[in-house]
Amino acid sequence: MQRALADAGKKPYQSDLPKEIEMMIEVEEPGNNTYADGRILFANDPDTYEVRSNYSENLFKNAWAVPEVRRLVLEEREIVGKQM
């Protein structure tokens, strides 16, 4: 699939498959910092997404809004699949 997308001039996020980006965000707190785990899910448009986390949804929305974070994720060419 990676080769077919590359041959078509597309990146993995431009495929028709659902996308799931796993994120771990360090939360600065007094004492030891904690880490929040969450996921960004989208189909075809990275601007239309859903956040799944047991932590603050806004934390992940804010991270996804950072241009450098999105650029790094959307430029990724490796596809890692999951069995459902």
N, CA, C and O atoms as CSV, one atom per row, in Angstrom:
chain,resi,resn,atom,element,x,y,z
A,1,MET,N,N,0.820,-1.190,0.000
A,1,MET,CA,C,0.000,0.000,0.000
A,1,MET,C,C,0.869,1.260,0.000
A,1,MET,O,O,0.566,2.231,-0.694
A,2,GLN,N,N,1.951,1.236,0.785
A,2,GLN,CA,C,2.828,2.403,0.825
A,2,GLN,C,C,3.358,2.723,-0.563
A,2,GLN,O,O,3.415,3.886,-0.962
A,3,ARG,N,N,3.745,1.684,-1.297
A,3,ARG,CA,C,4.290,1.892,-2.643
A,3,ARG,C,C,3.216,2.459,-3.575
A,3,ARG,O,O,3.491,3.376,-4.348
A,4,ALA,N,N,1.996,1.919,-3.506
A,4,ALA,CA,C,0.910,2.399,-4.369
A,4,ALA,C,C,0.604,3.873,-4.092
A,4,ALA,O,O,0.383,4.653,-5.019
A,5,LEU,N,N,0.593,4.243,-2.820
A,5,LEU,CA,C,0.349,5.649,-2.474
A,5,LEU,C,C,1.477,6.532,-2.988
A,5,LEU,O,O,1.234,7.600,-3.550
A,6,ALA,N,N,2.713,6.080,-2.793
A,6,ALA,CA,C,3.863,6.860,-3.260
A,6,ALA,C,C,3.827,7.008,-4.776
A,6,ALA,O,O,4.105,8.084,-5.305
A,7,ASP,N,N,3.483,5.925,-5.476
A,7,ASP,CA,C,3.395,5.982,-6.940
A,7,ASP,C,C,2.319,6.966,-7.399
A,7,ASP,O,O,2.435,7.577,-8.462
A,8,ALA,N,N,1.275,7.111,-6.586
A,8,ALA,CA,C,0.189,8.045,-6.916
A,8,ALA,C,C,0.490,9.457,-6.411
A,8,ALA,O,O,-0.318,10.369,-6.587
A,9,GLY,N,N,1.660,9.633,-5.779
A,9,GLY,CA,C,2.024,10.952,-5.263
A,9,GLY,C,C,1.283,11.335,-3.996
A,9,GLY,O,O,1.123,12.518,-3.694
A,10,LYS,N,N,0.826,10.321,-3.246
A,10,LYS,CA,C,0.069,10.582,-2.024
A,10,LYS,C,C,0.858,10.139,-0.797
A,10,LYS,O,O,1.735,9.279,-0.869
A,11,LYS,N,N,0.522,10.747,0.313
A,11,LYS,CA,C,1.063,10.350,1.607
A,11,LYS,C,C,0.022,9.470,2.296
A,11,LYS,O,O,-1.154,9.525,1.935
A,12,PRO,N,N,0.423,8.662,3.275
A,12,PRO,CA,C,-0.541,7.772,3.929
A,12,PRO,C,C,-1.794,8.475,4.458
A,12,PRO,O,O,-2.882,7.901,4.406
A,13,TYR,N,N,-1.665,9.693,4.961
A,13,TYR,CA,C,-2.856,10.364,5.495
A,13,TYR,C,C,-3.864,10.690,4.393
A,13,TYR,O,O,-5.014,11.012,4.692
A,14,GLN,N,N,-3.456,10.615,3.129
A,14,GLN,CA,C,-4.359,10.903,2.015
A,14,GLN,C,C,-5.055,9.645,1.495
A,14,GLN,O,O,-5.791,9.711,0.511
A,15,SER,N,N,-4.833,8.505,2.142
A,15,SER,CA,C,-5.508,7.273,1.740
A,15,SER,C,C,-6.956,7.308,2.228
A,15,SER,O,O,-7.348,8.194,2.988
A,16,ASP,N,N,-7.740,6.332,1.777
A,16,ASP,CA,C,-9.140,6.262,2.187
A,16,ASP,C,C,-9.329,5.511,3.502
A,16,ASP,O,O,-10.454,5.383,3.986
A,17,LEU,N,N,-8.247,5.019,4.079
A,17,LEU,CA,C,-8.338,4.275,5.331
A,17,LEU,C,C,-8.498,5.222,6.520
A,17,LEU,O,O,-8.060,6.371,6.459
A,18,PRO,N,N,-9.123,4.747,7.601
A,18,PRO,CA,C,-9.195,5.587,8.802
A,18,PRO,C,C,-7.798,5.753,9.399
A,18,PRO,O,O,-6.978,4.836,9.351
A,19,LYS,N,N,-7.542,6.920,9.954
A,19,LYS,CA,C,-6.237,7.211,10.547
A,19,LYS,C,C,-6.374,7.358,12.053
A,19,LYS,O,O,-7.365,7.883,12.560
A,20,GLU,N,N,-5.350,6.879,12.756
A,20,GLU,CA,C,-5.317,6.976,14.209
A,20,GLU,C,C,-3.899,7.349,14.613
A,20,GLU,O,O,-2.958,6.593,14.370
A,21,ILE,N,N,-3.750,8.500,15.222
A,21,ILE,CA,C,-2.441,8.981,15.650
A,21,ILE,C,C,-2.387,8.887,17.165
A,21,ILE,O,O,-3.179,9.518,17.865
A,22,GLU,N,N,-1.448,8.095,17.666
A,22,GLU,CA,C,-1.273,7.971,19.109
A,22,GLU,C,C,-0.341,9.076,19.584
A,22,GLU,O,O,0.699,9.334,18.979
A,23,MET,N,N,-0.730,9.723,20.675
A,23,MET,CA,C,0.073,10.822,21.216
A,23,MET,C,C,0.303,10.613,22.710
A,23,MET,O,O,-0.565,10.116,23.426
A,24,MET,N,N,1.485,11.002,23.158
A,24,MET,CA,C,1.792,11.062,24.584
A,24,MET,C,C,2.297,12.475,24.850
A,24,MET,O,O,3.284,12.914,24.261
A,25,ILE,N,N,1.619,13.171,25.730
A,25,ILE,CA,C,1.948,14.567,26.005
A,25,ILE,C,C,2.421,14.691,27.453
A,25,ILE,O,O,1.758,14.224,28.379
A,26,GLU,N,N,3.566,15.322,27.626
A,26,GLU,CA,C,4.078,15.564,28.971
A,26,GLU,C,C,3.348,16.767,29.557
A,26,GLU,O,O,3.295,17.838,28.953
A,27,VAL,N,N,2.793,16.569,30.732
A,27,VAL,CA,C,2.045,17.619,31.417
A,27,VAL,C,C,2.912,18.139,32.559
A,27,VAL,O,O,3.241,17.406,33.492
A,28,GLU,N,N,3.273,19.409,32.467
A,28,GLU,CA,C,4.117,20.004,33.507
A,28,GLU,C,C,3.285,20.277,34.750
A,28,GLU,O,O,2.285,20.993,34.710
A,29,GLU,N,N,3.720,19.692,35.845
A,29,GLU,CA,C,3.038,19.838,37.126
A,29,GLU,C,C,4.091,20.037,38.210
A,29,GLU,O,O,5.256,19.690,38.017
A,30,PRO,N,N,3.688,20.594,39.346
A,30,PRO,CA,C,4.645,20.708,40.451
A,30,PRO,C,C,5.143,19.314,40.844
A,30,PRO,O,O,4.363,18.364,40.911
A,31,GLY,N,N,6.415,19.207,41.095
A,31,GLY,CA,C,6.977,17.893,41.408
A,31,GLY,C,C,7.261,17.149,40.115
A,31,GLY,O,O,7.837,17.703,39.179
A,32,ASN,N,N,6.856,15.904,40.075
A,32,ASN,CA,C,7.082,15.099,38.870
A,32,ASN,C,C,6.010,15.372,37.825
A,32,ASN,O,O,4.821,15.422,38.139
A,33,ASN,N,N,6.438,15.549,36.588
A,33,ASN,CA,C,5.488,15.722,35.494
A,33,ASN,C,C,4.782,14.407,35.220
A,33,ASN,O,O,5.307,13.334,35.519
A,34,THR,N,N,3.588,14.495,34.649
A,34,THR,CA,C,2.851,13.296,34.260
A,34,THR,C,C,2.758,13.252,32.743
A,34,THR,O,O,3.103,14.216,32.059
A,35,TYR,N,N,2.288,12.128,32.229
A,35,TYR,CA,C,2.136,11.950,30.791
A,35,TYR,C,C,0.697,11.567,30.494
A,35,TYR,O,O,0.128,10.689,31.143
A,36,ALA,N,N,0.123,12.225,29.518
A,36,ALA,CA,C,-1.252,11.959,29.102
A,36,ALA,C,C,-1.216,11.234,27.765
A,36,ALA,O,O,-0.552,11.674,26.826
A,37,ASP,N,N,-1.936,10.121,27.687
A,37,ASP,CA,C,-2.040,9.361,26.443
A,37,ASP,C,C,-3.375,9.657,25.785
A,37,ASP,O,O,-4.397,9.792,26.458
A,38,GLY,N,N,-3.355,9.756,24.467
A,38,GLY,CA,C,-4.585,9.987,23.730
A,38,GLY,C,C,-4.385,9.708,22.256
A,38,GLY,O,O,-3.278,9.403,21.811
A,39,ARG,N,N,-5.465,9.815,21.505
A,39,ARG,CA,C,-5.417,9.544,20.071
A,39,ARG,C,C,-6.206,10.593,19.310
A,39,ARG,O,O,-7.214,11.113,19.787
A,40,ILE,N,N,-5.723,10.887,18.124
A,40,ILE,CA,C,-6.433,11.730,17.161
A,40,ILE,C,C,-6.903,10.786,16.063
A,40,ILE,O,O,-6.095,10.056,15.487
A,41,LEU,N,N,-8.191,10.791,15.768
A,41,LEU,CA,C,-8.745,9.935,14.723
A,41,LEU,C,C,-9.380,10.799,13.645
A,41,LEU,O,O,-10.093,11.757,13.943
A,42,PHE,N,N,-9.115,10.450,12.385
A,42,PHE,CA,C,-9.778,11.138,11.276
A,42,PHE,C,C,-9.849,10.206,10.081
A,42,PHE,O,O,-9.140,9.201,10.017
A,43,ALA,N,N,-10.712,10.549,9.137
A,43,ALA,CA,C,-10.873,9.740,7.929
A,43,ALA,C,C,-10.036,10.351,6.810
A,43,ALA,O,O,-8.909,9.914,6.580
A,44,ASN,N,N,-10.555,11.330,6.126
A,44,ASN,CA,C,-9.845,11.921,4.987
A,44,ASN,C,C,-9.293,13.314,5.256
A,44,ASN,O,O,-8.317,13.730,4.632
A,45,ASP,N,N,-9.906,14.025,6.172
A,45,ASP,CA,C,-9.529,15.418,6.415
A,45,ASP,C,C,-8.959,15.573,7.822
A,45,ASP,O,O,-9.693,15.409,8.797
A,46,PRO,N,N,-7.668,15.887,7.954
A,46,PRO,CA,C,-7.090,16.034,9.289
A,46,PRO,C,C,-7.670,17.199,10.090
A,46,PRO,O,O,-7.419,17.305,11.291
A,47,ASP,N,N,-8.437,18.069,9.443
A,47,ASP,CA,C,-9.097,19.160,10.164
A,47,ASP,C,C,-10.414,18.714,10.795
A,47,ASP,O,O,-10.960,19.403,11.657
A,48,THR,N,N,-10.921,17.559,10.364
A,48,THR,CA,C,-12.149,16.994,10.916
A,48,THR,C,C,-11.742,15.728,11.662
A,48,THR,O,O,-11.566,14.670,11.057
A,49,TYR,N,N,-11.596,15.844,12.968
A,49,TYR,CA,C,-11.028,14.753,13.748
A,49,TYR,C,C,-11.782,14.573,15.062
A,49,TYR,O,O,-12.610,15.396,15.454
A,50,GLU,N,N,-11.466,13.479,15.715
A,50,GLU,CA,C,-12.036,13.158,17.017
A,50,GLU,C,C,-10.877,12.881,17.969
A,50,GLU,O,O,-9.881,12.272,17.578
A,51,VAL,N,N,-11.003,13.319,19.197
A,51,VAL,CA,C,-9.996,13.045,20.220
A,51,VAL,C,C,-10.536,11.951,21.133
A,51,VAL,O,O,-11.693,11.985,21.551
A,52,ARG,N,N,-9.677,10.983,21.431
A,52,ARG,CA,C,-10.028,9.961,22.418
A,52,ARG,C,C,-8.925,9.923,23.462
A,52,ARG,O,O,-7.761,9.658,23.163
A,53,SER,N,N,-9.322,10.192,24.682
A,53,SER,CA,C,-8.362,10.202,25.783
A,53,SER,C,C,-9.121,10.196,27.097
A,53,SER,O,O,-10.256,10.667,27.180
A,54,ASN,N,N,-8.485,9.662,28.111
A,54,ASN,CA,C,-9.048,9.741,29.455
A,54,ASN,C,C,-8.570,11.007,30.150
A,54,ASN,O,O,-8.880,11.244,31.317
A,55,TYR,N,N,-7.815,11.814,29.423
A,55,TYR,CA,C,-7.285,13.053,29.963
A,55,TYR,C,C,-8.034,14.206,29.299
A,55,TYR,O,O,-9.061,13.977,28.661
A,56,SER,N,N,-7.560,15.398,29.430
A,56,SER,CA,C,-8.211,16.578,28.876
A,56,SER,C,C,-8.231,16.546,27.342
A,56,SER,O,O,-7.182,16.486,26.701
A,57,GLU,N,N,-9.418,16.586,26.774
A,57,GLU,CA,C,-9.556,16.627,25.317
A,57,GLU,C,C,-8.877,17.866,24.741
A,57,GLU,O,O,-8.275,17.808,23.669
A,58,ASN,N,N,-8.976,18.984,25.454
A,58,ASN,CA,C,-8.368,20.234,24.970
A,58,ASN,C,C,-6.856,20.135,24.859
A,58,ASN,O,O,-6.260,20.768,23.987
A,59,LEU,N,N,-6.230,19.358,25.720
A,59,LEU,CA,C,-4.784,19.173,25.651
A,59,LEU,C,C,-4.391,18.600,24.292
A,59,LEU,O,O,-3.406,19.035,23.695
A,60,PHE,N,N,-5.150,17.633,23.807
A,60,PHE,CA,C,-4.848,17.000,22.525
A,60,PHE,C,C,-5.279,17.875,21.351
A,60,PHE,O,O,-4.620,17.884,20.312
A,61,LYS,N,N,-6.368,18.604,21.505
A,61,LYS,CA,C,-6.772,19.555,20.459
A,61,LYS,C,C,-5.709,20.630,20.286
A,61,LYS,O,O,-5.367,21.002,19.163
A,62,ASN,N,N,-5.190,21.124,21.399
A,62,ASN,CA,C,-4.144,22.150,21.329
A,62,ASN,C,C,-2.872,21.602,20.698
A,62,ASN,O,O,-2.223,22.293,19.912
A,63,ALA,N,N,-2.510,20.372,21.032
A,63,ALA,CA,C,-1.312,19.766,20.436
A,63,ALA,C,C,-1.503,19.577,18.934
A,63,ALA,O,O,-0.584,19.844,18.160
A,64,TRP,N,N,-2.680,19.122,18.512
A,64,TRP,CA,C,-2.951,18.885,17.091
A,64,TRP,C,C,-2.991,20.200,16.313
A,64,TRP,O,O,-2.785,20.207,15.099
A,65,ALA,N,N,-3.252,21.297,16.991
A,65,ALA,CA,C,-3.302,22.611,16.337
A,65,ALA,C,C,-1.913,23.211,16.124
A,65,ALA,O,O,-1.778,24.208,15.414
A,66,VAL,N,N,-0.887,22.625,16.721
A,66,VAL,CA,C,0.479,23.134,16.563
A,66,VAL,C,C,0.984,22.740,15.170
A,66,VAL,O,O,1.074,21.549,14.872
A,67,PRO,N,N,1.313,23.704,14.318
A,67,PRO,CA,C,1.719,23.398,12.937
A,67,PRO,C,C,2.868,22.390,12.836
A,67,PRO,O,O,2.846,21.526,11.960
A,68,GLU,N,N,3.848,22.483,13.697
A,68,GLU,CA,C,4.990,21.569,13.633
A,68,GLU,C,C,4.580,20.131,13.957
A,68,GLU,O,O,5.091,19.193,13.346
A,69,VAL,N,N,3.674,19.951,14.899
A,69,VAL,CA,C,3.177,18.614,15.243
A,69,VAL,C,C,2.450,18.019,14.049
A,69,VAL,O,O,2.722,16.888,13.649
A,70,ARG,N,N,1.529,18.779,13.483
A,70,ARG,CA,C,0.765,18.275,12.326
A,70,ARG,C,C,1.674,17.980,11.139
A,70,ARG,O,O,1.502,16.972,10.454
A,71,ARG,N,N,2.641,18.860,10.899
A,71,ARG,CA,C,3.553,18.649,9.772
A,71,ARG,C,C,4.316,17.335,9.939
A,71,ARG,O,O,4.414,16.546,9.000
A,72,LEU,N,N,4.852,17.106,11.128
A,72,LEU,CA,C,5.609,15.877,11.368
A,72,LEU,C,C,4.737,14.638,11.177
A,72,LEU,O,O,5.176,13.652,10.584
A,73,VAL,N,N,3.515,14.688,11.673
A,73,VAL,CA,C,2.609,13.542,11.547
A,73,VAL,C,C,2.186,13.335,10.097
A,73,VAL,O,O,2.248,12.216,9.589
A,74,LEU,N,N,1.758,14.394,9.431
A,74,LEU,CA,C,1.209,14.248,8.084
A,74,LEU,C,C,2.277,13.970,7.031
A,74,LEU,O,O,1.953,13.498,5.941
A,75,GLU,N,N,3.535,14.251,7.334
A,75,GLU,CA,C,4.606,13.921,6.393
A,75,GLU,C,C,5.102,12.488,6.557
A,75,GLU,O,O,5.878,12.006,5.731
A,76,GLU,N,N,4.666,11.806,7.607
A,76,GLU,CA,C,5.097,10.429,7.846
A,76,GLU,C,C,4.681,9.537,6.675
A,76,GLU,O,O,3.554,9.622,6.188
A,77,ARG,N,N,5.589,8.695,6.239
A,77,ARG,CA,C,5.307,7.830,5.086
A,77,ARG,C,C,5.092,6.373,5.471
A,77,ARG,O,O,4.644,5.577,4.645
A,78,GLU,N,N,5.403,6.014,6.703
A,78,GLU,CA,C,5.251,4.627,7.129
A,78,GLU,C,C,3.815,4.366,7.572
A,78,GLU,O,O,3.212,5.179,8.273
A,79,ILE,N,N,3.283,3.237,7.161
A,79,ILE,CA,C,1.943,2.826,7.562
A,79,ILE,C,C,2.092,1.686,8.559
A,79,ILE,O,O,2.751,0.685,8.277
A,80,VAL,N,N,1.482,1.842,9.716
A,80,VAL,CA,C,1.483,0.791,10.724
A,80,VAL,C,C,0.032,0.415,10.946
A,80,VAL,O,O,-0.765,1.233,11.405
A,81,GLY,N,N,-0.310,-0.822,10.622
A,81,GLY,CA,C,-1.703,-1.245,10.717
A,81,GLY,C,C,-2.002,-1.968,12.011
A,81,GLY,O,O,-1.101,-2.397,12.732
A,82,LYS,N,N,-3.292,-2.092,12.290
A,82,LYS,CA,C,-3.781,-2.828,13.452
A,82,LYS,C,C,-4.808,-3.828,12.972
A,82,LYS,O,O,-5.586,-3.556,12.058
A,83,GLN,N,N,-4.798,-4.987,13.599
A,83,GLN,CA,C,-5.871,-5.929,13.317
A,83,GLN,C,C,-7.052,-5.561,14.183
A,83,GLN,O,O,-6.900,-5.259,15.366
A,84,MET,N,N,-8.215,-5.587,13.597
A,84,MET,CA,C,-9.408,-5.221,14.364
A,84,MET,C,C,-10.261,-6.436,14.598
A,84,MET,O,O,-11.314,-6.339,15.227
